[in-house]
Amino acid sequence: MSKVSAQELGIAPIGKLLVAQAVPASIGILVMSLNILVDTIFVGNWIGPIAIAAINVVLPVSFFIAALGMAIGIGGSSIISRALGAAEKEKALYTFGNQITLTLVVTIVMVFLGLFFIDTLIPVFGGKGTIFQPAKIYYTIVLYGVPFLALCMMGNTVIRAEGKPKFAMIAMILPSIGNLIMDYLFIYVFDWGMQGAAWATTGGYLICFAYVLYFFVSKNSELKLKLKYLRLKKIILKEIGALGVVTLSRQAVTSVTYLLMNNILFDLGGEAMIAVYAIIGRMLMFALFPVFGITQGFLPIAGYNYGAQKYVRVRKTIITAIWYASLIATIVFLGLMIFPTAIASLFLSNASTLSAGEITINNFVLDHTPAAMRWVFAATPIIAIQLIGAAYFQAIGKAIPALLLTLTRQGFFFIPLVIILPYFLGELGVWLSFPMADVLATIVTGVYLRKEMRTNLK
């Protein structure tokens, strides 16, 4: 594997550089998304639709704790990218050391709190009725592995900040493959049910952590830490926090969204309706992987060139990233509009051993998912503007605009819509909230980004 220096972020052609950064990121996200997708298919076929709903209930809690690591990672990586661009190696090293210490302290505390309030959190997030017990089993086991996931998410963003996207890609691929193998063994061969699904997920986290640790202790990384860099420094923590709060707020709003959706949909259609949302949620993670890959690839390029005061390159990076992401998003949109029924059927078992209740739930899910999927993804072709726009402000260290634009879609538009519309339109109101929020957020982000490019990136 050829080595790429961080300096190339400031000299290589933008189109070529964006592809070089985005393709490995996209592949990594693809494999990770496939892992989540196939994991859900395995659970649905080998355990049942209630198990899918149970995992969907647990995800916002475990993902929020893991997002603490991602927030610290992205906040610190923005500093690292700009520090490397400005030839401030010492600042980059202190930032990375503070990221490690902060991630360990925060996530371990959150895991203890998550376990202590387990019987309260699961019902709040929609784990009611027959969903509660399998959700509790899955939640307890997965939570033990969440600190390792948080360290992986943090480390992965730093690897990208160093200009090493291929290593970041491998860090996402290895645990995904391991998880799928363990899924097969633990669920299908050993018949461990929900415990098997949970241990397979936790095992994947441990594999990822092992590889990320290997990267930083090997000669591949430019950031060689000493113990002094692990000592927390107030000025660095303040900057990490200011930028990391953008990512953390986004995940916090996502967790609130899951809470609202699970409870609203449970009231509208019970466990089966939550299973519908679980399938759509997996597709939201999977189908848009190349768009998210371009966004991930965009971050270090924009951050490095902004730190080096190469504003023309920053402007060109924004425009190129939006065009690439929009084209791919349109292709994804067409596929989802044409094949929603075939996609939904992948998650459901046709086994003759299903009980009458499980057959009823399967039929309900298959009837409701295609139309819901079409509405949820209706505005997909335009989402690149909001994703790249919010990412730009985060990459250059402007925390407040990044935070506001990140919260625009889900916080300012989606959550109010999903609370109000179901009162008038029922289930349709839930699904309509998605494209309406996308359109409104894209308009706001587009106006703000255009103003920034005209005034500060001449």
Protein Blocks (a to p, Z undefined) as FASTA:
>chain_A
ZZddfklmmmpcfklmmmmmmmmmmmmmmmmmmmmmmmmmmmmmmnomklmmmmmmmmmm
mmmmmmmmmmmmmmmmmmmmmmmmnopaklmmmmmmmmmmmmmmmmmmmmmmmmmmmmmm
mmmnopahjllmmmmmmmmmmmmmmmmmmmmmmmmmmmmmnopaklmmmmmmmmmmmmmm
mmmmmmmmnonojmlmmmmmmmmmmmmmmmmmmmmmmmkbmbdcdfklmpccfklmmmmm
mmmmmmmmmmmmmmmmmmmmmmmmmmmnojmlmmmmmmmmmmmmmmmmmmmmmmmmmmmm
mmmmmmnopaklmmmmmmmmmmmmmmmmmmmmmmmmmmmmmmmmmmpccbfkbcfklmmm
mmmmmmmmmmmmmmmmmmmmmmmmmmmmmmmmmmnopaklmmmmmmmmmmmmmmmmmmmm
mmmnommlmmmmmmmmmmmmmmmmmmmmmmmmmmmmZZ
